[in-house]
Amino acid sequence: METGPIRGAACLLNLSKNPLTKLSWRPFQKLQLWELRLDDVLFNCSCDVRWIQLWQQRGEAGLHTQQLYCYNGIANISLQEMNNSFCDLPEISVTHSNLTVIEGDNFTLTCNGSGMPYPDVDWMINDLASINTHQQYNGPFVHSVNLTLVNVSRADNGFLLTCIAENVVGMTNASILLVVQFTPTIIQLEEPERRHDTCIEFTVQGYPHPTLRWFHKGQEIPRSEYIHTEVVPFQDYLEGCLMFKDPTHHNNGNYTLEASNFLGMATKTVYGHFLQAPPFTDEGTPTPPINITHRPEEDTFGGASLSLLQVSIAVGLAGFACVLLVVLFVLINKYGRRSKFGMKGQAHAILGAPIRCLTCDDRRITSVQQCWDIRSLFSMSAGEKTRKLHHACSA
């Protein structure tokens, strides 16, 4: 046996000159043959090679271009001349073409197969999620199989229930499309996501496909240029987005999706935050923002200490200056007045120290005993002051 080059998913299979007397179709069932070469192969004329005769007639696998022969017990004859009275493909029938049920229902289907040779019949439902049972009925000419589904699941919506009947000549099949109707379920509802526009993405499952409605702040959202729904149906799913064009803080809030069909309704809510709202007072007047300037740590602590020291020094200096000014003011008031005695001489005193000299009529008295405190003059009468000065100057 030789295999040739593969063309896409098809291949060439060369069985020429093999000592074959019969050949089954089953090894080729799942192959996509571009060409099957059977040159110089002499088969026995029987139902086992009837499928090759049918392929020749239909022009499959390039067999119509080949001269094929079989031995009928007497002579070699062309395969196309072989008698096929008792060899043919099975016939098959089912009780439904399409079946629509509601989730949770129970139902039974029947498949009938007949033909010569007597066919095998069965349902091909390996991936079916619903609970199922088979019942075989073998009659003289018809082979029947009942399929019962219990508590049918929404997972089987759109499932193709296939029944096959096969014998040595080949296989035939019939299929029933199972439609399961069920209430909607909101599988996914995401928070707003910024894309070209802003999108609240959702996924809803339900059949028949549910009607979708959106609500915001207790009101249904009408379709507009700025807010609308985009939906893509896929089998029994609806996938899409609630689209926003340039949303603002007015669009912030809860968004509720409602999905409903004749079997029921589902709702789900998501909070949408688009922009931060500006601060407002109770009267609706914008409140001016409070700006807080944060200084570096060294400015905060070191600067505070420095300022406190400067303030302390300034306060101390100011207090000292005030005291000094008061003292000066008192002393000036007390000692800084001119003599009112009308004398030619002048009496001078140096503040803050004992009087060291007194000048009388241009005579300098340097003796300490002859000097007396000018402050005593302010407590004397005018006559006493005059006598004292004369006495000092004459001494």
LOTIVEX-654871 format. One line per field, with one value per residue (C-alpha): residue in one letter; chain; z, y, x. Coordinates in steps of 0.5 Angstrom, whole numbers, plus 500, padded with zeros to 3 digits. Layout:
<recs>
code	c(a:...)
unit	c(A:...)
Z	c(Z:...)
Y	c(Y:...)
X	c(X:...)
</recs>
This chain:
<recs>
code	c(m:e:t:g:p:i:r:g:a:a:c:l:l:n:l:s:k:n:p:l:t:k:l:s:w:r:p:f:q:k:l:q:l:w:e:l:r:l:d:d:v:l:f:n:c:s:c:d:v:r:w:i:q:l:w:q:q:r:g:e:a:g:l:h:t:q:q:l:y:c:y:n:g:i:a:n:i:s:l:q:e:m:n:n:s:f:c:d:l:p:e:i:s:v:t:h:s:n:l:t:v:i:e:g:d:n:f:t:l:t:c:n:g:s:g:m:p:y:p:d:v:d:w:m:i:n:d:l:a:s:i:n:t:h:q:q:y:n:g:p:f:v:h:s:v:n:l:t:l:v:n:v:s:r:a:d:n:g:f:l:l:t:c:i:a:e:n:v:v:g:m:t:n:a:s:i:l:l:v:v:q:f:t:p:t:i:i:q:l:e:e:p:e:r:r:h:d:t:c:i:e:f:t:v:q:g:y:p:h:p:t:l:r:w:f:h:k:g:q:e:i:p:r:s:e:y:i:h:t:e:v:v:p:f:q:d:y:l:e:g:c:l:m:f:k:d:p:t:h:h:n:n:g:n:y:t:l:e:a:s:n:f:l:g:m:a:t:k:t:v:y:g:h:f:l:q:a:p:p:f:t:d:e:g:t:p:t:p:p:i:n:i:t:h:r:p:e:e:d:t:f:g:g:a:s:l:s:l:l:q:v:s:i:a:v:g:l:a:g:f:a:c:v:l:l:v:v:l:f:v:l:i:n:k:y:g:r:r:s:k:f:g:m:k:g:q:a:h:a:i:l:g:a:p:i:r:c:l:t:c:d:d:r:r:i:t:s:v:q:q:c:w:d:i:r:s:l:f:s:m:s:a:g:e:k:t:r:k:l:h:h:a:c:s:a)
unit	c(A:A:A:A:A:A:A:A:A:A:A:A:A:A:A:A:A:A:A:A:A:A:A:A:A:A:A:A:A:A:A:A:A:A:A:A:A:A:A:A:A:A:A:A:A:A:A:A:A:A:A:A:A:A:A:A:A:A:A:A:A:A:A:A:A:A:A:A:A:A:A:A:A:A:A:A:A:A:A:A:A:A:A:A:A:A:A:A:A:A:A:A:A:A:A:A:A:A:A:A:A:A:A:A:A:A:A:A:A:A:A:A:A:A:A:A:A:A:A:A:A:A:A:A:A:A:A:A:A:A:A:A:A:A:A:A:A:A:A:A:A:A:A:A:A:A:A:A:A:A:A:A:A:A:A:A:A:A:A:A:A:A:A:A:A:A:A:A:A:A:A:A:A:A:A:A:A:A:A:A:A:A:A:A:A:A:A:A:A:A:A:A:A:A:A:A:A:A:A:A:A:A:A:A:A:A:A:A:A:A:A:A:A:A:A:A:A:A:A:A:A:A:A:A:A:A:A:A:A:A:A:A:A:A:A:A:A:A:A:A:A:A:A:A:A:A:A:A:A:A:A:A:A:A:A:A:A:A:A:A:A:A:A:A:A:A:A:A:A:A:A:A:A:A:A:A:A:A:A:A:A:A:A:A:A:A:A:A:A:A:A:A:A:A:A:A:A:A:A:A:A:A:A:A:A:A:A:A:A:A:A:A:A:A:A:A:A:A:A:A:A:A:A:A:A:A:A:A:A:A:A:A:A:A:A:A:A:A:A:A:A:A:A:A:A:A:A:A:A:A:A:A:A:A:A:A:A:A:A:A:A:A:A:A:A:A:A:A:A:A:A:A:A:A:A:A:A:A:A:A:A:A:A:A:A:A:A:A:A:A:A:A:A:A:A)
Z	c(500:498:500:496:497:501:498:504:508:502:501:495:497:493:494:486:485:492:493:496:495:499:502:508:507:515:514:510:513:517:511:506:500:494:490:492:487:486:479:478:484:483:488:489:487:494:498:501:495:493:496:491:486:489:489:482:480:484:481:488:490:482:482:476:472:473:470:476:476:481:480:480:481:473:470:471:470:470:477:474:472:479:481:487:488:495:497:499:503:510:510:516:519:525:529:528:524:529:536:541:548:555:560:565:560:558:551:547:540:535:530:525:520:515:509:506:509:516:519:526:529:534:537:537:543:546:548:550:557:559:562:557:556:550:548:542:538:533:528:522:517:522:527:532:537:542:546:552:555:562:565:559:560:557:555:550:546:539:539:533:535:530:529:524:521:518:514:510:504:508:513:513:518:520:525:529:531:539:541:548:551:558:562:561:566:566:566:566:567:568:571:565:561:557:550:544:547:555:555:560:558:559:557:557:556:554:549:545:545:551:550:554:557:561:567:571:577:576:569:563:559:552:546:544:540:547:550:546:546:542:541:538:538:538:539:545:548:547:548:548:551:553:550:553:549:553:560:565:573:571:569:575:579:579:572:572:566:565:560:559:555:555:560:565:567:570:573:575:577:577:579:574:576:570:573:580:581:583:590:592:598:600:596:590:590:588:595:593:594:600:598:603:602:605:607:607:614:615:614:618:625:624:621:627:632:629:629:636:638:633:637:644:642:639:645:650:646:646:653:655:650:653:660:658:655:661:666:661:661:669:669:664:667:674:672:665:667:666:673:675:680:675:676:672:673:671:675:671:673:670:670:673:678:683:682:681:679:680:676:680:676:672:679:678:685:685:692:693:699:696:691:693:689:685:686:693:690:687:694:697:696:692:698:700:693:693:699:698:691:694:700:695:691:696:700)
Y	c(500:507:514:520:527:530:536:540:535:530:525:519:512:507:500:497:490:488:481:483:480:484:491:495:502:503:505:510:513:519:520:525:522:525:519:512:507:500:498:491:488:483:483:477:480:481:486:487:491:494:501:501:500:506:510:509:511:518:519:519:518:518:511:513:513:506:499:495:488:482:475:472:465:464:469:476:482:489:492:496:490:486:484:489:486:484:489:497:502:502:507:511:515:519:522:529:534:540:539:545:544:548:547:542:538:530:527:521:521:514:513:507:503:498:495:489:487:488:495:497:503:508:515:519:523:523:530:531:534:532:525:520:513:508:503:498:494:489:487:483:488:495:496:502:505:510:516:519:525:527:534:537:542:549:547:542:548:547:540:536:529:524:517:513:506:502:495:493:497:504:508:513:518:523:529:533:540:540:547:549:555:558:564:569:570:576:572:578:586:590:597:602:601:607:605:609:611:608:601:598:591:585:578:575:568:566:563:566:572:577:584:588:595:599:604:609:613:609:612:607:610:612:611:617:620:620:613:607:599:595:588:582:575:569:562:563:569:576:580:587:594:600:605:613:618:623:622:627:627:627:620:617:612:605:602:596:592:588:582:579:574:570:565:570:576:577:584:586:593:596:602:607:612:617:623:626:631:638:640:643:646:645:651:648:654:651:651:654:649:650:650:647:648:642:645:640:637:641:648:645:644:648:654:654:653:659:663:662:664:670:672:671:676:681:681:681:687:691:690:692:698:700:700:704:709:710:711:716:719:720:722:727:730:730:732:735:742:749:753:757:762:767:766:767:761:754:748:741:734:728:723:716:719:723:731:732:739:746:752:759:765:762:759:752:748:741:739:734:737:743:740:738:734:738:734:737:744:741:740:747:754:759:763:757:755:762:762:755:757:763:759:754:759:764:758)
X	c(500:503:500:501:502:497:493:490:486:486:491:492:492:495:493:494:496:494:492:485:478:474:475:471:469:470:478:476:470:474:479:478:481:483:484:484:488:486:489:490:486:481:475:470:463:460:456:463:465:458:461:466:461:457:463:465:458:458:466:469:476:478:475:471:477:479:478:476:474:471:470:463:465:465:469:472:467:467:465:460:456:456:449:447:440:441:446:444:445:441:435:433:428:427:421:423:426:427:425:424:423:424:429:427:423:423:422:423:426:425:430:428:433:432:435:439:444:440:443:446:442:444:444:451:450:457:457:450:450:442:441:439:437:437:432:433:427:430:424:425:426:427:432:429:432:429:432:430:432:431:431:434:439:440:447:444:441:443:445:445:442:444:442:446:445:450:452:457:455:456:453:447:445:439:439:435:436:435:433:432:429:431:430:436:442:447:453:458:457:463:465:466:472:475:476:475:469:467:464:460:461:456:454:447:445:438:434:430:435:432:430:435:433:438:436:440:437:431:429:430:436:433:438:441:448:451:449:447:447:452:450:453:449:453:449:444:449:448:455:456:457:453:457:458:461:464:461:461:460:453:453:456:451:448:447:442:441:435:434:427:424:417:420:423:427:434:437:444:447:454:456:459:464:466:469:470:464:466:465:458:455:448:445:449:454:461:465:472:478:482:489:494:502:506:513:519:520:527:523:517:521:528:524:519:525:529:522:521:528:528:521:524:530:525:521:527:530:523:522:529:528:522:525:531:526:522:528:531:524:524:531:531:524:528:535:535:531:535:537:531:535:538:545:551:554:551:550:552:551:552:547:548:554:556:557:564:564:560:561:560:562:567:570:571:570:574:573:568:566:564:560:553:548:544:538:537:536:529:527:528:525:528:531:534:537:540:543:546:549:552:555:558:561:564:567)
</recs>
